[in-house]
Amino acid sequence: MSAPVNPERLRQVEDAFRSLPGRYLGAPRGFDATWHVRLGDIGRTWEVRCTQHGARVRQGVSCLDPDVVIGTDAETWLALRAGDINGIEAFADRRLYARGSLDLAVGFEGLFQLPSGRPPQLRVHAVDLGDGPAISTLTMGEGTDVVLIHGLGATKASFLDTAAALARHGYRVHAIDLPGFGSSEKPLLAPYDAAWFSRHVVRLLNALGIERAHLVGNSMGGRIAIETGLRAPERVRSLTLLCPAVAFVRRDFWPLVKVLRPELGLLPHGLRRSVVARQVWELFADEDALDPAVADVVVDEFRRAYASPAARAAFLTSARNLYLDRPFGRGGFYPRLSTLQPPALFVWGTHDVLIPAGFKRHVEEWLPGAEQLVLEGCGHVPQVERAEQVTGVLLRVLRRADALGARPTVRRAA
């Protein structure tokens, strides 16, 4: 038999749900989403529907196919509503799980004021770039700005723990979905190369009113961060590059990749869940570092996005451009890298199967002043596999750059 529900605790929970419509901050035109919130310890489910017109809450469910299911316990739910913790922290501590749209799950608390009219601890918002694609952005914290840029096929979700940790240490963090990925807009005819992505990172800074920011990028996101540092060094405080997708020196399949057309991604097709799951797990040297529940969320999120023809085209075009990135010669990646001005830290993993740590020597040759760190026994996503260590490294880099008031150092091409 289940334990009887504490009447006082139930009353507190009911009051917290009842107050949501009055705390609702509104949503853009056309917004319509439904959440089921399951509190397992008291055996109750609430349904919350939010539109541009308001928020409606009811105990029990009327919608059999909600956009998101959130599961937690009464104590955690009350702490979330009071602003004592945020949803990302609760998810990281495994006090909360979510199924369905990850963006809507993360962004739920950003739709409601906290007690006494305090703003929410985080929000997921679409940053309008004017005539360019809107960029879905998670913003949290207060202080110097840090922009987190995910890798190929990933989303801002790969940086959730990092965002929460940096926000706790006095930074305003923006974890973005690159155009073509996640919940950002996906223009069909975009080039999806480093220069194009970089221009949109700068436009994002402009839209958010940020003069200069620290950039942190993983994999393709690292390549985009480097490109931004090359093209707009005056906008970059520092670069932390986690297994960055630098140009391949050996390109044995270059002729084949050159003729492959990413437009084929527009044709209807999908990827089996087992295939996606295997690819996700192969990114990690230590599989115990990835919670299976988190892996499930990542796999589901990728498959949900990949169902869109525009998302498939963006993924395949981006992958092709990364492989074809020219390493040497006039306009080649490494000669350009030698002119990089913002302070940069390159982080590699000894067990990275995509971007081996051996690339360290090429960076050392062309940019000898850059700091480099090799993580033993680490794969391709160090911010997840070595979350605490990477957070410590990041705080050291960010604080040092801020203390020195780092400005770009002019370097000339060799």
Buried (B, 14 or more C-beta within 10 A) or exposed (E): EEEEBEEEBBEBBBEBBEBBBEBBEEBEEEEEBBBBBBBEBBEBBBBBBBBEEEBBBEEEBEEEEBBBBBBBBBBBBBBBBEBEBBBBBBBBEEBBBBBBBBBBBBBBBBBBBBEEEEEBBBBBBBBEBEEBBBBBBBBBBEBBBBBBBBBBBBBBBBBBBBBBBBBBBBBBBBBBBBBBBBBBBBBEEBEBBBEBBBBBBBBBBBBBEBEBBBBBBBBBBBBBBBBBBBBBBEBBBBBBBBBBBBBBEEBEEEEEBEEEEBBEBBEEEEBEEEEBBEEBBEBBBEEEBBEEEBBBBBBBBBBBBBEBBBBBBBBBBBBBBBBBBBBEEEEBBBBBBBBBBBBBBBBBBBBBEBBBBEBBEBBEEBBEEBEBBEBEEBBBBBBBBBBEBBBEBBBEBBBBBBEEEBBBEEBEEE
